[in-house]
Every structure is written in structure tokens, then in C-alpha cells.
Amino acid sequence: MSALLALLAGAGAGAYGFRTARRLSPARRYLVGALLGTVGAVVVSVLTGGCAYSPEVDAAQHVLGIAVAGGIGLAVASGTSVVLASAKGGRDAGSIGSDIRTGTYRLGWWWPWALLLPTIVILVVFLYIPAVQTFTLSTKLVRLGAPRQIEVCLANFSELLTPNPWILVILPLVAVGVMWGLALWKRQARLGSMSLTAATALQPFGIVVLLLALYYMFNGGPRGYRGIYVNTLVVSAGTVAGGMILGLAVAYLAFQKVRGMTVYRTLLIWPYAVSPPVAGILFFMMFDPTAGIIQHLFELVGITFPNYREDVFLARFAVIAASTWKILGYNVLFYLAGLQNVPGDQIEASVLDGASAWQRFRYVVMPSLAPITFFLLITNLTYAFFEVYGTIDYLTRGAPAGKTSVAIYEIIRVGVENRDIGRGAAQSVLLFLAVIGLTVWQFKQSESRITYGGGG
């Protein structure tokens, strides 16, 4: 039964993923997409030996097996659609595989590939092969230094999730349904048939539903992942929001023409040269309950500053503050560069029209900075998800009671310190999928909002 549902999931996801292949009629698009999705699901089932559909495994693994089949079917169909579209575009406008017949040099089709070969080799050796090995390790019980490995199929993943299979089925469907319904409402509103203001205002509601669905899908037990999920959300959101808001504010102030601006702009950027462990050490010395400067400042006014290692709010605040300070110089650097490209004529026109300073910033400066803001959002998210390990390790070591242990810290703790490579690999796959999904969503959400070449 599970194998049949997996094939249906692969076919349905493939039909959805291949819908953008405009060269075929709708019926053929869905038929070809369903076939591609089914092939992808069958290939995955064969490679894994159908372990997720075996009656010996728990219900959560059955659900995960069906979800994996659907995801692979979607990836195969979507990838094929993109390749076909690229091939058509290449034939129309000249592709990388065609001979270069114009210009000073006459080059054959193999020259671009020869020039790309060093980069391709580096990517294959240091990125793609380790990624495949990580996916493979996530399906095994592996102890660091142990000579044997045991196949456990998707058990490393299922133990991170709630054991109730109905929650794993219903909650994602509800979340996807709400997100899809809100997107459809907004699309119809742009056509003038519904209220665009209400549709836009309700967009965050879909994000909240999705986050809550993920929260209840994770296991809340002692070996569960729910606490790590919450910690990652809090620390990442605080780091990204704080880093970008403060970065823009500081850059806007530093952009003013005053004496010595080159010197203090350079000083503002310097913190980015500090490594995350050093940032953790610096804030550890500042927040230290016995000899830290913050403790002494509070003692001057007769207030006893609590031990941040024993207070959840203070511990998370210390991690967010250290991470924000570390990434602040990077954001300031890019925002300073972006502010130099704000159209001066639009600023002058808005001043003549009587716009206030806030109105000029909101309607002229911010639209001009949209491409840089989008770029910084992606890079800050990557930093918050992957590069805060050193800061947390030196500042809190996950204390108190694991309330500052985020996803990347838990991966290294489980995989290296506890020597459980299989479970660490499974958690790294989850983090990888989360970052990919969030990045794709950001690209889709920002397509219609970002303008290049000046404010509107």
C-alpha cells in the first residue's frame, strides 16, 4: 500500500512540476510530468531497496518514504522542464555548446567546457561527492571510528519527528493548502477581482501556519528536534533582523558627509574580519557574571546582573548580540555601496515635492536598495544557519539546558562529540533542505518586488 501511494505521490508531484513546459499541450504536460515523477519514485525505491515501504518499519518511515518519492518526482519533472526551456533558449540565442563564430577568436564548442573544467572538478570533489555521502550516511547507523555500518533506512529522520503518522500527513497538507489559497487569492486580487490589500495583509498568516505545522511535526521528546527547531528560529530571526536593520541604520548615518568619514567607515567594517569564535570570546568576557564589564556597569547603579548562562532570555540575547555584531560590518559595507547608487535626481525631486525625510527614505531610498537587501537577506540567513557554531560554542555551549543549541551546533554535537555520524548526517540533511526551501521561497517572493536601476 505504501509503495502504491509513493508512486501516486511521485506521479502527482511530477505532473505539478512539469506544468511549466509550455511547448506541450496541458494534457501532454501533465502526462509527461506524471511519467517523469513515477520514474523518479521508482528509481529511488529501487536504490533504497524499498526499505521505507517494508512492514517492519514504523508508520513515520512509511510517511517519509511517500514524501521522499513525491519530492524526487517533483525534482525530476521540474529539472527536466528547466533543461528543456534552457535548451530552447540556447538554440534561439546561442548556447554554450555551440561554436563561437564571431569576434576576434574562432573557438570550438569545447572551449567553454575546458575553461569551466577546473571549477567543475572542484565542485564535484569538494561539494557534490560529500553531499551524496552525507545523504548516504543519514540512512545508516554509524559510530565515529567503528568499523561497521548498519542500514536503518529513514529511522534517523523518523526519530526526529512525531511518532503520530496522522500529524505528519495532515499538518503539511493544511499548511500547503493555506499557502496555496493565499497565493491564489493574491493572484486574483492583482487581476482586480478581489481586495489586494486584504490578500497582502494575510500573507504572513500562511507563514505562521507553516511554522506551527513544522513545530508540531517535530518530536517534542528528550531525543526530539522541536527544541532545536525553536532555538534555530529564534536565533536566526534575531540575527538576520538585527544585523540588517542595524546595518542599514548605521550605513545611512555613516553615509552622511562629515569630516573623517573614511576613517570611521573603515572602523565600522572591521568587525567582519573577526571570526565567529573570537566574537563569542569577546561577548563571553563582556557578559561574564564575575568579571564582565556589563556586570560592573550594573553594580555601579546597584543592580545585580543575572548569570546569562542560567537565563534563557539572556543567553539567547547574548548569542544574537554577538552574531549581529559579527555580521554588522558586512551589511554596512554593502549598504554603503548601495546608498552611493541611489538616484540623486529622485531625491531632489522628492524634496521639491515636499516629501519628509522618512518619506524620501521609504519611497526612494528603500526601493533603490531592494536588490542589495535581497542579497543580504540570503547571505545573512546562510550565516545565521551555518556560521554561528563558533560563537555559541565559546559563549554558551548550548546552555542553559540546550536552549541556545541551534541546528548547526546540534549537528556537530551529535555527530562529532557524541560520535553518532548517522544521526548528525540526518540533521544536516534537514538543515540543507530547510535552507534550500527558504532560499527558493525568498526568490519567488522577491521576483515582483525587486526593481533594478533605481527607485520607483
C-alpha positions as CSV (number, residue, x, y, z in Angstrom):
1,M,0.0,0.0,0.0
2,S,2.8,2.4,0.9
3,A,4.6,1.7,-2.3
4,L,1.5,2.4,-4.4
5,L,0.9,5.7,-2.5
6,A,4.6,6.6,-3.2
7,L,4.1,6.0,-6.9
8,L,1.0,8.2,-6.9
9,A,2.8,10.9,-4.9
10,G,5.6,10.8,-7.4
11,A,3.2,11.0,-10.4
12,G,1.2,13.8,-8.9
13,A,4.3,15.9,-7.9
14,G,5.8,15.2,-11.3
15,A,2.7,16.5,-13.1
16,Y,2.8,19.6,-11.0
17,G,6.5,20.2,-11.6
18,F,6.3,19.7,-15.3
19,R,3.4,22.2,-15.8
20,T,5.7,25.0,-16.9
21,A,6.8,23.2,-20.1
22,R,4.8,25.5,-22.4
23,R,5.8,23.7,-25.6
24,L,3.3,20.9,-24.9
25,S,-0.4,21.0,-24.6
26,P,-1.7,20.9,-21.0
27,A,-2.8,17.3,-21.2
28,R,0.6,16.2,-22.5
29,R,2.4,18.3,-19.9
30,Y,0.6,16.6,-17.1
31,L,1.0,13.2,-18.7
32,V,4.8,13.6,-19.3
33,G,5.3,15.1,-15.9
34,A,3.4,12.2,-14.2
35,L,5.6,9.7,-16.1
36,L,8.8,11.5,-15.1
37,G,7.7,11.7,-11.5
38,T,6.8,8.0,-11.5
39,V,10.2,7.1,-12.9
40,G,11.9,9.2,-10.2
41,A,9.9,7.5,-7.5
42,V,10.7,4.0,-8.9
43,V,14.4,4.8,-9.2
44,V,14.6,5.9,-5.6
45,S,12.6,2.9,-4.4
46,V,15.0,0.6,-6.3
47,L,18.1,2.3,-5.0
48,T,16.9,2.1,-1.4
49,G,15.6,-1.4,-1.7
50,G,12.1,-0.2,-0.9
51,C,13.1,-0.1,2.8
52,A,10.7,2.7,3.7
53,Y,7.7,0.6,2.5
54,S,8.6,-2.6,4.4
55,P,6.0,-3.7,7.0
56,E,8.8,-3.9,9.6
57,V,9.4,-0.2,9.8
58,D,7.3,2.3,11.8
59,A,4.5,4.4,10.3
60,A,6.5,7.5,10.4
61,Q,9.0,6.0,7.9
62,H,6.2,5.0,5.6
63,V,5.0,8.6,5.5
64,L,8.6,9.8,5.0
65,G,9.1,7.3,2.2
66,I,6.0,8.6,0.4
67,A,7.1,12.2,0.9
68,V,10.6,11.4,-0.5
69,A,9.0,9.8,-3.5
70,G,6.9,12.9,-4.2
71,G,9.9,15.2,-3.7
72,I,12.1,13.2,-6.1
73,G,9.3,13.1,-8.6
74,L,8.9,16.9,-8.3
75,A,12.6,17.4,-8.7
76,V,12.9,15.2,-11.7
77,A,10.0,16.8,-13.5
78,S,11.0,20.3,-12.6
79,G,14.6,19.7,-13.6
80,T,13.6,18.3,-16.9
81,S,11.3,21.2,-17.6
82,V,14.1,23.7,-16.8
83,V,16.6,21.8,-19.0
84,L,14.1,21.8,-21.9
85,A,13.5,25.5,-21.5
86,S,17.2,26.2,-21.4
87,A,17.9,24.1,-24.5
88,K,15.2,26.0,-26.4
89,G,16.6,29.3,-25.2
90,G,20.1,28.2,-26.2
91,R,19.0,27.3,-29.7
92,D,17.3,30.7,-30.1
93,A,20.1,32.9,-28.7
94,G,23.2,30.7,-28.9
95,S,24.2,28.1,-26.3
96,I,27.3,27.2,-24.5
97,G,27.6,24.1,-26.6
98,S,27.6,25.9,-30.0
99,D,30.7,27.1,-31.8
100,I,31.7,30.7,-31.4
101,R,32.0,32.0,-34.9
102,T,32.1,35.8,-34.4
103,G,34.6,38.1,-32.7
104,T,38.4,38.1,-32.8
105,Y,38.8,34.4,-31.9
106,R,37.2,31.4,-33.6
107,L,36.5,28.9,-30.8
108,G,35.0,25.4,-30.9
109,W,32.2,24.1,-28.7
110,W,34.7,22.5,-26.3
111,W,36.5,25.8,-25.3
112,P,33.8,26.9,-22.7
113,W,33.8,23.5,-21.1
114,A,37.6,23.4,-21.0
115,L,37.6,26.7,-19.2
116,L,34.9,25.5,-16.8
117,L,36.6,22.2,-16.1
118,P,38.7,23.3,-13.0
119,T,35.7,24.8,-11.4
120,I,33.6,21.7,-12.2
121,V,36.3,19.4,-10.7
122,I,36.5,21.4,-7.5
123,L,32.7,21.4,-7.1
124,V,32.4,17.7,-7.7
125,V,35.3,16.7,-5.3
126,F,34.5,19.2,-2.5
127,L,30.7,19.7,-2.8
128,Y,28.8,17.1,-4.8
129,I,30.5,14.0,-3.6
130,P,30.4,15.0,0.1
131,A,26.8,15.9,-0.3
132,V,26.0,12.4,-1.7
133,Q,28.0,10.8,1.1
134,T,26.0,12.8,3.7
135,F,22.7,11.6,2.2
136,T,24.1,8.0,2.3
137,L,25.3,8.3,5.9
138,S,21.9,9.6,7.0
139,T,20.4,6.2,6.3
140,K,22.9,4.3,8.4
141,L,23.7,3.7,12.0
142,V,27.4,4.9,12.0
143,R,29.6,5.4,15.0
144,L,32.7,7.5,14.6
145,G,35.7,5.1,14.4
146,A,33.5,2.0,14.3
147,P,34.4,-0.5,11.6
148,R,30.8,-1.5,10.7
149,Q,27.7,0.4,9.5
150,I,24.1,-0.8,9.8
151,E,21.4,0.2,7.4
152,V,18.5,1.8,9.2
153,C,16.6,3.3,6.2
154,L,14.8,6.5,7.4
155,A,15.0,5.8,11.1
156,N,17.4,8.6,11.8
157,F,14.8,11.0,10.3
158,S,11.7,9.5,11.8
159,E,13.0,9.7,15.4
160,L,13.3,13.5,14.9
161,L,9.6,13.7,14.0
162,T,6.4,13.0,16.0
163,P,5.5,9.3,16.1
164,N,1.9,10.1,15.1
165,P,1.7,9.5,11.4
166,W,-1.6,11.4,11.0
167,I,0.1,14.6,12.2
168,L,2.8,14.0,9.6
169,V,0.2,13.7,6.9
170,I,-2.5,16.3,7.9
171,L,-0.4,19.2,9.0
172,P,1.7,19.6,5.8
173,L,-1.4,19.3,3.7
174,V,-3.1,22.0,5.8
175,A,-0.1,24.3,5.6
176,V,0.4,23.8,1.9
177,G,-3.4,24.4,1.3
178,V,-3.4,27.6,3.3
179,M,-0.2,28.9,1.5
180,W,-1.6,27.9,-1.9
181,G,-5.0,29.5,-1.1
182,L,-3.4,32.8,-0.1
183,A,-1.2,32.8,-3.2
184,L,-4.3,32.2,-5.4
185,W,-6.2,35.0,-3.6
186,K,-3.3,37.4,-4.2
187,R,-3.1,36.4,-7.8
188,Q,-6.8,37.1,-8.3
189,A,-6.5,40.3,-6.4
190,R,-3.9,41.6,-8.8
191,L,-6.4,40.9,-11.6
192,G,-8.8,43.2,-9.8
193,S,-11.4,40.7,-8.8
194,M,-10.5,40.8,-5.0
195,S,-9.1,43.1,-2.5
196,L,-5.3,43.3,-2.9
197,T,-4.8,45.0,0.5
198,A,-6.5,42.1,2.4
199,A,-4.6,39.5,0.4
200,T,-1.3,41.1,1.1
201,A,-2.1,41.6,4.8
202,L,-2.9,37.9,5.2
203,Q,0.3,36.7,3.6
204,P,2.2,36.4,6.9
205,F,-0.7,34.2,8.2
206,G,0.4,31.5,5.8
207,I,4.0,31.7,7.1
208,V,2.7,31.3,10.7
209,V,0.6,28.3,9.8
210,L,3.6,26.7,8.1
211,L,5.9,27.4,11.1
212,L,3.3,26.0,13.5
213,A,2.9,22.9,11.3
214,L,6.6,22.2,11.4
215,Y,6.7,22.8,15.2
216,Y,4.1,20.1,15.8
217,M,5.6,17.7,13.3
218,F,8.9,17.6,15.2
219,N,9.2,15.3,18.2
220,G,8.9,17.1,21.5
221,G,10.5,14.2,23.5
222,P,14.0,14.2,25.0
223,R,15.6,13.0,21.7
224,G,13.2,15.1,19.6
225,Y,14.0,18.1,17.4
226,R,11.3,20.5,18.5
227,G,13.5,22.4,20.9
228,I,16.3,22.7,18.3
229,Y,13.8,24.0,15.7
230,V,12.6,26.7,18.1
231,N,16.1,27.7,19.1
232,T,17.2,27.9,15.4
233,L,14.2,30.1,14.5
234,V,14.7,32.5,17.4
235,V,18.5,32.9,17.0
236,S,18.3,33.1,13.2
237,A,15.5,35.5,13.1
238,G,17.1,37.8,15.7
239,T,20.5,37.7,14.0
240,V,19.1,38.4,10.5
241,A,16.7,41.1,11.6
242,G,19.1,42.8,14.0
243,G,22.0,42.6,11.5
244,M,20.1,44.0,8.6
245,I,18.2,46.7,10.4
246,L,21.2,47.9,12.4
247,G,23.4,47.6,9.3
248,L,21.1,49.8,7.2
249,A,20.7,52.4,10.1
250,V,24.5,52.6,10.6
251,A,25.2,52.8,6.9
252,Y,22.6,55.5,6.5
253,L,24.3,57.5,9.3
254,A,27.8,56.8,8.0
255,F,26.8,57.9,4.5
256,Q,26.5,61.5,5.7
257,K,29.3,63.7,4.5
258,V,31.3,64.7,7.6
259,R,35.0,65.1,8.4
260,G,36.9,61.9,8.7
261,M,34.1,59.7,7.3
262,T,36.6,57.4,5.5
263,V,38.2,56.5,8.8
264,Y,35.1,55.7,10.8
265,R,33.6,53.9,7.9
266,T,36.6,51.6,7.9
267,L,36.3,51.1,11.6
268,L,32.7,50.1,11.3
269,I,33.6,47.4,8.8
270,W,36.4,45.9,10.8
271,P,34.2,43.6,13.0
272,Y,33.5,41.5,9.9
273,A,37.2,40.5,9.9
274,V,36.8,38.8,13.3
275,S,36.0,35.1,13.2
276,P,32.8,33.8,14.9
277,P,34.8,32.1,17.8
278,V,36.5,35.4,18.6
279,A,33.2,37.2,18.6
280,G,32.0,34.5,21.1
281,I,35.0,35.0,23.3
282,L,34.6,38.8,23.3
283,F,31.0,38.7,24.3
284,F,31.8,35.9,26.9
285,M,34.2,38.3,28.5
286,M,31.6,41.1,28.4
287,F,28.8,39.1,29.9
288,D,30.9,37.1,32.3
289,P,28.9,37.2,35.7
290,T,32.1,37.6,37.8
291,A,34.5,39.8,35.8
292,G,32.5,41.1,32.9
293,I,32.2,44.7,32.1
294,I,28.4,44.5,31.9
295,Q,28.3,43.1,35.5
296,H,30.4,46.0,36.7
297,L,28.3,48.6,35.0
298,F,25.1,47.3,36.6
299,E,26.9,47.2,40.0
300,L,27.6,50.9,39.7
301,V,23.8,51.6,39.8
302,G,23.2,49.0,42.5
303,I,21.7,46.3,40.2
304,T,22.8,42.6,40.3
305,F,23.1,41.4,36.7
306,P,21.9,37.7,36.5
307,N,24.1,35.0,35.1
308,Y,23.3,34.8,31.4
309,R,24.2,31.1,31.3
310,E,21.3,30.3,33.6
311,D,18.7,32.6,32.0
312,V,17.2,31.6,28.7
313,F,16.3,35.1,27.5
314,L,19.8,36.5,28.4
315,A,21.6,33.5,26.8
316,R,19.7,33.9,23.5
317,F,20.2,37.6,23.6
318,A,23.9,37.2,24.1
319,V,24.2,34.8,21.2
320,I,22.1,37.1,18.9
321,A,24.0,40.2,20.0
322,A,27.4,38.5,19.3
323,S,26.2,37.2,15.9
324,T,24.7,40.5,15.0
325,W,27.9,42.4,15.8
326,K,29.9,39.9,13.8
327,I,27.8,40.3,10.6
328,L,27.2,44.1,11.1
329,G,30.3,45.3,9.2
330,Y,29.4,43.1,6.2
331,N,25.9,44.6,6.0
332,V,27.2,48.1,6.5
333,L,29.7,47.6,3.6
334,F,27.1,46.6,1.1
335,Y,24.5,49.2,2.2
336,L,27.2,51.9,1.9
337,A,27.8,50.8,-1.6
338,G,24.1,50.7,-2.4
339,L,23.5,54.2,-1.0
340,Q,26.0,55.6,-3.5
341,N,23.8,54.4,-6.3
342,V,20.6,55.9,-5.1
343,P,19.4,58.3,-7.9
344,G,20.2,61.9,-6.8
345,D,17.6,63.3,-9.2
346,Q,14.8,61.4,-7.5
347,I,15.9,62.6,-4.1
348,E,15.9,66.2,-5.4
349,A,12.5,65.8,-7.0
350,S,11.1,64.4,-3.7
351,V,12.5,67.3,-1.8
352,L,10.8,69.7,-4.2
353,D,7.6,67.8,-3.9
354,G,7.7,68.4,-0.1
355,A,8.5,64.8,1.0
356,S,9.7,64.4,4.5
357,A,12.9,62.7,5.4
358,W,11.1,59.4,6.2
359,Q,9.1,59.6,3.0
360,R,12.3,60.0,1.0
361,F,13.8,57.1,2.8
362,R,10.7,54.9,2.4
363,Y,9.7,55.6,-1.2
364,V,13.1,56.5,-2.8
365,V,16.0,55.0,-0.9
366,M,14.5,51.6,0.1
367,P,13.3,50.7,-3.4
368,S,16.8,51.5,-4.7
369,L,18.3,49.2,-2.1
370,A,15.9,46.3,-2.8
371,P,18.5,44.2,-4.8
372,I,21.1,44.6,-2.1
373,T,18.6,43.9,0.6
374,F,17.6,40.7,-1.1
375,F,21.2,39.7,-1.5
376,L,22.0,40.5,2.2
377,L,18.9,38.6,3.3
378,I,20.2,35.4,1.6
379,T,23.7,35.8,2.9
380,N,22.6,36.7,6.4
381,L,20.3,33.7,6.6
382,T,23.2,31.5,5.4
383,Y,25.4,33.0,8.1
384,A,22.7,32.6,10.8
385,F,22.2,28.9,9.9
386,F,25.7,27.8,9.4
387,E,28.3,30.1,10.9
388,V,27.2,30.7,14.5
389,Y,28.6,27.4,15.8
390,G,31.9,29.0,16.9
391,T,30.1,31.9,18.7
392,I,27.7,29.6,20.6
393,D,30.5,27.1,21.4
394,Y,32.6,29.8,23.1
395,L,29.7,31.8,24.6
396,T,27.1,29.4,25.9
397,R,27.9,25.9,24.7
398,G,24.2,25.4,24.2
399,A,23.3,26.4,27.8
400,P,21.1,26.7,29.7
401,A,19.7,23.2,29.2
402,G,20.2,23.3,25.4
403,K,18.1,26.5,24.9
404,T,20.8,28.0,22.7
405,S,21.7,24.8,20.8
406,V,20.7,25.6,17.2
407,A,20.7,23.2,14.2
408,I,24.3,23.5,13.2
409,Y,25.5,23.3,16.8
410,E,23.4,20.2,17.4
411,I,24.8,18.6,14.2
412,I,28.3,18.9,15.4
413,R,27.5,17.9,19.0
414,V,25.7,14.7,17.9
415,G,28.0,13.8,15.0
416,V,31.4,14.7,16.5
417,E,31.1,14.9,20.3
418,N,28.6,12.0,20.6
419,R,30.3,10.2,17.7
420,D,26.9,9.4,16.1
421,I,27.6,10.2,12.5
422,G,24.3,8.8,11.1
423,R,22.1,11.0,13.2
424,G,24.3,14.0,12.6
425,A,24.1,13.4,8.9
426,A,20.3,13.2,9.1
427,Q,20.1,16.5,10.9
428,S,22.4,18.1,8.4
429,V,20.1,16.9,5.5
430,L,17.2,18.5,7.3
431,L,19.1,21.8,7.6
432,F,20.1,21.6,4.0
433,L,16.6,21.1,2.8
434,A,15.3,23.9,5.1
435,V,17.9,26.4,3.7
436,I,17.2,25.4,0.1
437,G,13.4,25.7,0.6
438,L,13.7,29.0,2.3
439,T,16.0,30.4,-0.4
440,V,13.7,29.2,-3.2
441,W,10.7,30.8,-1.4
442,Q,12.6,34.1,-1.0
443,F,13.4,34.2,-4.7
444,K,9.8,33.6,-5.7
445,Q,8.5,36.2,-3.2
446,S,11.0,38.8,-4.3
447,E,10.6,38.4,-8.1
448,S,7.9,41.1,-8.3
449,R,9.2,43.3,-5.6
450,I,12.7,43.9,-6.6
451,T,13.5,46.5,-9.3
452,Y,16.9,47.1,-10.8
453,G,18.1,50.5,-11.9
454,G,16.7,52.9,-9.3
455,G,13.7,53.5,-7.1
456,G,10.2,53.7,-8.4
